[in-house]
Amino acid sequence: MPIANALRKGTAGKKIHADVKQKPTAATFGAVTLSHAERVVFPADAYTKRDVAGYYAAVMPHFLPGVRARPLSIVRCPDGIDNVCFFQKHLLPNLKHVRSVRLKEESGKSADYLFVDSADGVLELVQFNTLEFHPWAATAQDPERMDYIVFDLDPAPDVTWRRVVAAATLLRDLLAEIGLTSFVRTTGGKGLHVVVPLRPAAAWAPAKRFAQAFAASLASARPADFIAIASKSQRSGKIFVDYLRNARGATSIASYSLRSRAGAGIAMPLSWQELGKVKRGDAFTLKNALKHIRGRGEDPWASMPRIKQPLPVA
């Protein structure tokens, strides 16, 4: 069964298998066969490695465009989320479907960064125990220019979800005042991402300067609500407007990516109208994500690739 059909016919809230014609014990997804498919990855929810692969296979038509041909940092959890998990960005050995691009690092040396350009590449990384996917805001073909900016709204523990939603809406309106259209997604945690596409793409340094200046201006105008420095000691009652994800080599969670946390949260792109109906930042999980995607109609970020808006000139 094609994975697009699996998305339409998937069983949200139950064990997810991308191909319902497979036997229950089968663990093959496209060209990738899972080892240890029954290993429990999310102990509190009893989700297995097969469930993770089945989710990514089912959501692939939506997930792949956001990570395709972009350098990636991945989070691998070989023994499940209750044990050691770690970031990895360099190419793994023995991969058949994952590709690499040689990039210069801050040290001046070069290294082979991994990226995927196919469903099999994604699923091969899942076979290697990947749960989270964090792409660059630039492509492997053009790594020195970013084609979107991310504002990560990171609330202190005492900040309510309603305030986070209001903050994202405020960012949308302020960006619109300077001619920038923006999009929103949950992060699978307590925060939200406000994403600003750039066409044409912009060099990293001026894009980061713009993001930093925007965040600082917001924090200066609304000091009781926002902070633009990464200081947990000063963050109580405030939302950190994290612009640091816009530096070369920095990443942010991909739309539709799982998170390596209890509850199996998922980063879900939303329309601005949908955002007001969401009750909490971790509302979307492996249990309900496919049902939400099937029922929403058009992809809320479908227009993003068509938007032409350059980086504002100071």
TIMAR-629911 format. One line per field, with one value per residue (C-alpha): residue number from 1; y, z, x. Coordinates in Angstrom, 1 decimal, padded with zeros to 4 digits, m for minus. Each point is the difference from the previous one (the first is absolute). Example, Ala and Ser with C-alpha at 12.3 -4.5 7.8 and 13.67 -1.06 7.14 Angstrom:
<atoms>
seq = 1 | 2
c2 = m004.5 | 003.4
c3 = 007.8 | m000.7
c1 = 012.3 | 001.4
</atoms>
This chain:
<atoms>
seq = 1 | 2 | 3 | 4 | 5 | 6 | 7 | 8 | 9 | 10 | 11 | 12 | 13 | 14 | 15 | 16 | 17 | 18 | 19 | 20 | 21 | 22 | 23 | 24 | 25 | 26 | 27 | 28 | 29 | 30 | 31 | 32 | 33 | 34 | 35 | 36 | 37 | 38 | 39 | 40 | 41 | 42 | 43 | 44 | 45 | 46 | 47 | 48 | 49 | 50 | 51 | 52 | 53 | 54 | 55 | 56 | 57 | 58 | 59 | 60 | 61 | 62 | 63 | 64 | 65 | 66 | 67 | 68 | 69 | 70 | 71 | 72 | 73 | 74 | 75 | 76 | 77 | 78 | 79 | 80 | 81 | 82 | 83 | 84 | 85 | 86 | 87 | 88 | 89 | 90 | 91 | 92 | 93 | 94 | 95 | 96 | 97 | 98 | 99 | 100 | 101 | 102 | 103 | 104 | 105 | 106 | 107 | 108 | 109 | 110 | 111 | 112 | 113 | 114 | 115 | 116 | 117 | 118 | 119 | 120 | 121 | 122 | 123 | 124 | 125 | 126 | 127 | 128 | 129 | 130 | 131 | 132 | 133 | 134 | 135 | 136 | 137 | 138 | 139 | 140 | 141 | 142 | 143 | 144 | 145 | 146 | 147 | 148 | 149 | 150 | 151 | 152 | 153 | 154 | 155 | 156 | 157 | 158 | 159 | 160 | 161 | 162 | 163 | 164 | 165 | 166 | 167 | 168 | 169 | 170 | 171 | 172 | 173 | 174 | 175 | 176 | 177 | 178 | 179 | 180 | 181 | 182 | 183 | 184 | 185 | 186 | 187 | 188 | 189 | 190 | 191 | 192 | 193 | 194 | 195 | 196 | 197 | 198 | 199 | 200 | 201 | 202 | 203 | 204 | 205 | 206 | 207 | 208 | 209 | 210 | 211 | 212 | 213 | 214 | 215 | 216 | 217 | 218 | 219 | 220 | 221 | 222 | 223 | 224 | 225 | 226 | 227 | 228 | 229 | 230 | 231 | 232 | 233 | 234 | 235 | 236 | 237 | 238 | 239 | 240 | 241 | 242 | 243 | 244 | 245 | 246 | 247 | 248 | 249 | 250 | 251 | 252 | 253 | 254 | 255 | 256 | 257 | 258 | 259 | 260 | 261 | 262 | 263 | 264 | 265 | 266 | 267 | 268 | 269 | 270 | 271 | 272 | 273 | 274 | 275 | 276 | 277 | 278 | 279 | 280 | 281 | 282 | 283 | 284 | 285 | 286 | 287 | 288 | 289 | 290 | 291 | 292 | 293 | 294 | 295 | 296 | 297 | 298 | 299 | 300 | 301 | 302 | 303 | 304 | 305 | 306 | 307 | 308 | 309 | 310 | 311 | 312 | 313 | 314
c2 = 000.0 | 003.4 | 002.1 | 002.7 | m002.5 | m001.1 | 003.6 | 000.0 | m003.5 | 000.1 | m000.9 | 003.0 | m001.0 | m003.6 | m001.7 | 001.6 | m002.1 | 001.8 | m003.1 | m001.7 | m002.9 | m001.0 | m002.7 | 001.4 | m001.2 | 001.6 | 002.9 | 001.1 | 003.6 | 000.7 | m001.1 | 000.0 | m003.0 | 000.7 | m001.9 | m000.4 | 001.3 | m000.9 | 001.9 | 002.4 | 003.6 | 001.9 | m002.1 | 002.0 | m000.3 | m003.4 | 001.2 | m002.0 | 000.6 | m001.4 | 002.6 | 002.7 | m001.2 | m000.5 | 003.6 | 001.5 | m002.2 | 001.1 | 003.7 | 000.0 | 002.1 | 002.8 | m000.5 | m000.6 | 003.5 | 001.7 | m002.0 | m001.0 | 000.9 | 002.0 | m000.7 | m001.7 | m000.5 | m003.0 | m001.3 | m003.8 | m002.0 | m003.6 | m001.3 | 002.1 | 003.5 | m001.1 | m000.7 | 001.9 | 002.1 | 002.2 | 002.4 | m001.0 | 002.1 | m001.8 | m002.9 | m003.4 | m003.0 | m002.8 | 002.2 | m000.8 | 002.6 | 003.0 | 002.5 | 002.4 | 003.5 | 001.3 | 003.2 | 002.3 | 000.2 | 002.8 | m001.6 | 000.5 | m003.7 | m001.7 | m003.0 | m002.1 | 001.0 | m002.3 | 000.8 | m001.9 | 000.3 | m002.9 | m001.9 | m002.9 | 002.4 | 001.1 | m003.5 | m001.2 | 002.6 | m001.3 | m003.5 | 001.6 | 001.0 | 003.6 | 001.7 | 003.7 | 001.8 | 003.6 | 001.5 | 003.0 | 003.0 | m000.4 | m002.7 | m002.2 | 001.5 | 003.6 | m000.3 | 003.6 | 001.5 | m000.6 | m000.1 | 000.4 | 001.6 | m001.7 | 001.8 | m002.6 | 001.2 | m001.8 | 000.7 | m000.2 | m002.7 | 002.4 | 001.5 | m001.2 | m001.5 | 002.9 | 002.5 | m002.0 | 000.0 | 003.8 | 000.5 | m001.9 | 002.0 | 003.2 | m001.0 | m000.8 | 003.4 | 001.9 | m002.0 | 000.8 | 003.7 | m000.2 | m002.0 | m003.6 | m002.9 | m002.6 | m003.5 | m001.8 | m003.5 | m001.7 | m001.4 | m003.1 | 001.7 | 003.2 | 002.5 | 001.2 | 000.7 | 003.0 | m000.6 | 002.7 | m001.2 | 001.9 | 000.1 | 000.7 | m001.7 | 002.2 | m000.3 | m001.3 | 003.0 | 002.7 | m002.3 | m000.7 | 003.7 | 000.7 | m002.8 | 001.3 | 003.6 | m001.0 | m002.1 | 002.7 | 002.6 | m002.1 | m000.7 | 003.8 | 000.9 | m002.7 | m000.8 | m001.6 | m002.5 | m000.7 | m000.5 | m000.2 | m001.4 | m003.7 | 000.6 | m002.5 | 002.1 | 003.0 | m002.0 | m000.5 | 001.1 | 000.7 | m001.4 | m000.3 | 001.1 | m002.3 | 001.4 | m002.2 | m002.7 | 002.3 | m000.4 | m002.0 | m003.6 | 000.5 | m002.0 | m000.2 | m002.9 | m001.1 | 000.2 | m003.4 | m001.2 | m002.1 | 001.2 | m002.3 | 000.6 | m001.8 | 000.3 | m000.3 | 003.7 | 001.2 | 003.4 | 000.9 | 002.8 | 001.9 | 002.7 | 003.2 | m000.8 | m003.4 | 001.3 | 001.6 | m003.4 | m001.9 | m000.4 | m000.8 | m000.1 | m003.7 | m000.6 | m002.1 | m003.4 | m003.3 | m000.9 | 002.7 | 001.7 | m002.0 | 000.5 | 003.7 | 000.1 | m002.1 | 002.3 | 003.4 | 000.3 | 002.1 | 000.1 | 003.3 | 000.7 | m000.8 | 003.6 | 000.4 | m001.1 | 002.6 | 003.0 | 002.5 | 002.3 | 001.1 | 000.7 | 003.5 | 002.5 | 002.0
c3 = 000.0 | m000.9 | 003.0 | m001.0 | 000.3 | 003.3 | 001.2 | m001.0 | 001.5 | 003.0 | 003.4 | 002.2 | 003.7 | m000.8 | m000.9 | m003.4 | m002.9 | m003.3 | m002.1 | 001.3 | m002.5 | 001.8 | 002.6 | 003.6 | 000.5 | m003.2 | 000.5 | m003.6 | m001.1 | m003.6 | m000.5 | 003.7 | 002.4 | 003.7 | 002.4 | 003.6 | m001.2 | 003.2 | 002.2 | 002.2 | m000.7 | 002.0 | 003.2 | 001.6 | m003.2 | m001.2 | m003.4 | m001.9 | m002.7 | m002.5 | 001.2 | m000.6 | m003.5 | m000.8 | 001.0 | m002.1 | m003.0 | 000.3 | 000.4 | m002.6 | m002.7 | 002.5 | 001.9 | m002.8 | m001.6 | 003.2 | 000.4 | m003.6 | m001.1 | 003.2 | 002.4 | 003.0 | 003.7 | 001.2 | 003.5 | 000.4 | 002.9 | m000.5 | 003.2 | 000.2 | 001.4 | 003.6 | m000.8 | m001.7 | m003.0 | m001.9 | m002.9 | m003.1 | m003.2 | m001.7 | m002.4 | 001.6 | m001.5 | m001.9 | m001.3 | m003.4 | m000.5 | 002.1 | m001.8 | 001.1 | m000.8 | 001.0 | 002.0 | 001.7 | 003.8 | 002.4 | 000.7 | m003.7 | m000.6 | m002.3 | 000.9 | m001.8 | 001.2 | m000.6 | m002.0 | m001.6 | m003.3 | 000.1 | 002.2 | 000.2 | 001.4 | 002.8 | 000.8 | 000.0 | 002.7 | 001.9 | m000.3 | 001.6 | 002.9 | m001.0 | 001.6 | m000.6 | m003.2 | 000.1 | m003.4 | m000.9 | m001.3 | m003.1 | m002.6 | m000.6 | m003.5 | 001.4 | 003.6 | 000.4 | m000.4 | 002.1 | m001.4 | 003.2 | 003.4 | 003.2 | 003.1 | 002.8 | 002.7 | 003.1 | 003.1 | 003.6 | 001.9 | 001.6 | m003.3 | m001.1 | m003.5 | m000.6 | 000.3 | m002.4 | m002.6 | 000.5 | m000.4 | m003.3 | m001.3 | 001.0 | m001.9 | m003.0 | 000.1 | 000.5 | m002.8 | m002.3 | 000.7 | m001.6 | m002.9 | 001.2 | m000.1 | 002.7 | 000.9 | 003.3 | 001.4 | 003.3 | 001.1 | 001.8 | 003.3 | 001.7 | m002.7 | m003.5 | m003.1 | m002.1 | m003.4 | m002.6 | m003.5 | m002.0 | m003.8 | m001.1 | 002.6 | 002.1 | 001.4 | 003.6 | 001.6 | m001.0 | 000.5 | 003.6 | 000.6 | m001.1 | 002.2 | 003.0 | m000.5 | m000.3 | 003.2 | 001.9 | m001.2 | 001.2 | 003.4 | 000.4 | m000.8 | 002.1 | 002.8 | 002.3 | m002.7 | m002.0 | 000.4 | m002.9 | 001.9 | 000.9 | 003.8 | 002.0 | 003.1 | m001.5 | m001.9 | 002.7 | m001.2 | m003.5 | m003.5 | m001.4 | m003.7 | m001.1 | m003.2 | 000.4 | m002.3 | m002.9 | 000.2 | m002.5 | 001.2 | 002.4 | m000.6 | 001.1 | 000.3 | m003.3 | m000.6 | 000.8 | 001.8 | 003.1 | 003.3 | 002.2 | 003.1 | 001.9 | m001.8 | m003.5 | m000.9 | m003.6 | m001.4 | m001.9 | m002.6 | 000.5 | m001.7 | 002.1 | 000.3 | 001.4 | 002.6 | 002.0 | 000.3 | 001.3 | 003.8 | 000.7 | m001.6 | 000.1 | m001.3 | m003.0 | 000.6 | m001.6 | 001.2 | m001.8 | m002.6 | m003.0 | 000.9 | 000.1 | m003.3 | m001.8 | 001.3 | m000.5 | m003.8 | m001.7 | 001.4 | 002.0 | m001.3 | m003.6 | m001.2 | 001.6 | m003.1 | m002.1 | 002.2 | m001.3 | 002.8 | 000.4 | 003.3 | 001.0 | m000.4 | 003.1
c1 = 000.0 | 001.4 | 000.9 | m002.4 | m002.8 | 001.4 | m000.4 | m003.7 | m000.7 | 002.3 | m001.4 | 000.6 | 000.3 | 000.9 | 003.2 | 000.9 | 001.2 | 000.7 | m001.0 | m003.1 | 000.6 | 003.1 | m000.1 | 000.0 | 003.6 | 001.3 | 002.4 | 000.7 | m000.7 | 000.9 | 003.6 | 000.7 | m000.4 | 000.0 | 002.1 | m001.4 | m003.4 | m001.7 | 002.4 | m002.0 | 001.1 | m002.6 | m000.4 | m002.8 | m002.1 | 001.2 | 000.9 | 002.6 | 002.6 | m002.5 | m002.6 | 002.6 | 000.8 | m003.7 | m000.7 | 002.7 | m000.9 | m003.7 | 000.8 | 002.8 | m001.7 | m000.3 | 003.2 | 002.6 | m000.3 | 001.1 | 003.2 | 000.9 | 003.5 | 000.7 | 002.9 | m001.5 | 000.7 | m001.9 | m000.7 | 000.6 | m001.2 | 001.4 | m001.6 | m003.1 | m000.6 | 000.6 | 003.6 | 002.8 | m001.1 | 002.4 | 000.2 | 001.9 | 000.7 | 002.8 | m000.5 | m000.4 | 001.9 | m001.9 | m002.8 | m001.4 | m002.7 | 001.3 | 002.2 | 002.6 | 001.4 | 003.4 | m000.3 | 002.5 | m000.3 | 000.8 | 003.4 | 000.9 | 000.0 | m002.5 | m002.3 | m002.6 | m003.5 | m002.9 | m003.1 | m002.9 | m001.7 | m002.4 | m002.4 | 002.4 | 002.7 | m002.4 | m001.0 | 003.6 | 000.8 | m003.0 | 001.6 | 003.0 | m002.2 | m000.7 | m003.0 | 000.5 | 001.0 | 001.4 | 000.8 | 002.1 | m001.9 | 002.1 | 000.4 | 003.0 | 000.3 | 000.1 | 001.2 | 001.1 | m003.4 | m003.1 | m003.5 | m002.0 | 000.4 | m001.3 | m001.1 | m000.2 | m002.4 | 001.3 | m002.1 | 001.1 | m001.8 | m002.4 | m001.2 | m003.4 | m000.8 | m002.4 | 002.9 | 002.1 | m002.7 | m000.5 | 003.8 | 000.0 | m002.9 | 001.7 | 003.2 | m002.2 | m001.5 | 003.3 | 001.6 | m003.0 | 000.5 | 003.5 | m001.4 | 000.9 | m002.4 | 000.6 | m001.1 | m000.4 | 000.6 | 000.0 | 003.3 | m001.2 | 000.7 | m001.2 | 001.1 | m000.8 | 002.0 | m000.8 | 001.6 | 000.7 | 000.9 | 002.6 | m000.1 | 002.6 | 002.1 | 002.3 | 003.5 | 000.1 | 001.6 | m002.5 | m002.9 | 001.2 | 000.5 | m003.6 | m001.4 | 002.1 | m001.1 | m003.6 | 000.1 | 001.8 | m002.5 | m002.8 | 001.6 | 000.7 | m003.6 | m001.6 | 002.5 | m002.6 | m000.8 | 003.1 | 003.8 | 002.5 | 003.0 | 000.5 | m000.1 | m002.1 | 000.5 | m001.7 | m002.7 | m002.6 | m003.4 | 001.3 | 000.4 | 003.5 | m000.1 | 002.8 | 001.6 | 003.1 | m001.3 | 000.8 | 003.7 | 001.9 | 000.0 | m002.9 | m003.1 | m003.7 | m002.4 | m001.6 | m003.7 | m001.6 | 003.1 | m000.4 | 001.6 | 002.1 | m002.1 | m002.7 | m003.3 | 001.5 | m000.8 | 000.1 | 000.9 | m003.2 | m000.3 | m003.3 | m002.0 | m000.3 | m003.7 | 000.7 | 002.4 | m002.8 | m001.6 | 003.1 | m000.2 | 003.7 | 003.4 | 000.3 | m003.5 | 001.2 | 001.5 | 000.6 | m003.5 | m001.9 | 002.2 | m001.2 | m003.6 | 000.6 | 001.8 | m002.7 | m002.7 | 001.5 | m000.4 | 002.7 | 003.5 | 000.1 | 003.6 | m000.8 | 000.5 | 003.4 | 002.1 | m001.8 | 000.6 | 002.5 | 001.3 | 003.6 | 001.7 | m000.8 | 002.8 | 000.8
</atoms>
